[in-house]
């Protein structure tokens, strides 16, 4: 799968629950002739699923960032409102109680 165009080693390794370094090492061993085995045909659906997974993860990261920014803005706006509300400011002269 990692030999397919547009497929990242990181994505293949993650789908196989192995570290990307191990997959890279095995690929090098195959290139150097140190490792061989039966080559199974890659299903196009698996490659498409890896691409879709990468896109969904990128969208998720973007949405997480947007969510964090919105939470910070809500806190900032609430603080600004609290600071500028009439009850927090003293207006006029203080009155003396008898």
N, C-alpha and C positions, 0 to 999 in steps of 0.2 A: 504493500500500500504506500509506503513512504517513497517509492520511486515514481509515483504518479504525478503528473504536472499539476501544480496548484495545491498540493497537499504538503503541509508542514510536518517535519519530523516530530515536533512538539505535540501536534494533534494526534498523530498515530500512536506515539508513546503513551499519551494520556488515555487514549481509547483502549490500549492494551494493559494499562495499569503498570507501566514500567517507566523508569527514568529515561529521559531523552538521550542521556549520555550512553546508556546501554544500547539503545537502538542505533545510534551513530557508530558505536564500536562494532556492532554486528554488521552493519552495512559496509564498513571498511574491511572487515574480515572477509566478507563475501567478495568484494572487489579485488582483494589481494589473493584470493583463492584459498584462504585459511579455513573458511567455513563454507559448507555447501549443504544442500538439502533439497527436498522436493519443492519446486516452485508452484504454488497454487495460483490459479487465475484470480485476479482481483475483481470483485463485483463492483460494477459502476455505482450501484446503490450505496455501497460502503463509502466510496470516495465522495459521493454527493452528500452523504450524511456527515462526514467529517467537515466538509466545507460549510454546511448549514450550521453545525455545532460551533464552528469558529465565529461565524457571523452573529449567532445568538449570544455568544459570550461577549463579543464586542458591544453589542447593543445593551446587554445587561450592565456592563461596566459604565457605559455612557449614562444609562438611566440612574445607576447608583450615584454617580457624580452629580447629576442634576438634582436628585433627591436630597443629597447632602447640602448642596448650595441653597435649595429652597428652605430647608430646615434652618440654616444659618440666617437667611434673610428674614424668616418669620421671627426668630429670636431678636434680631437686630431691630426690626420694625416694632416689636412689642416693647423693647427697651426705649426706643425713641418716643413712643406714645406715652410710656410711663413718665419719662422725663419732662415731656411737654404738656402733660395734663394739668388743668387749672388747680386741682387739689394738691398737686405737688409744689406749686409756686405760691409764694406769699404775695398777695396784692394788697395795696393800700396800707394804712397805718395799723399797727397792732392795737387791739382793744384791750382795755384793762377791765378785769372783772372785779366787782366789789364784794 
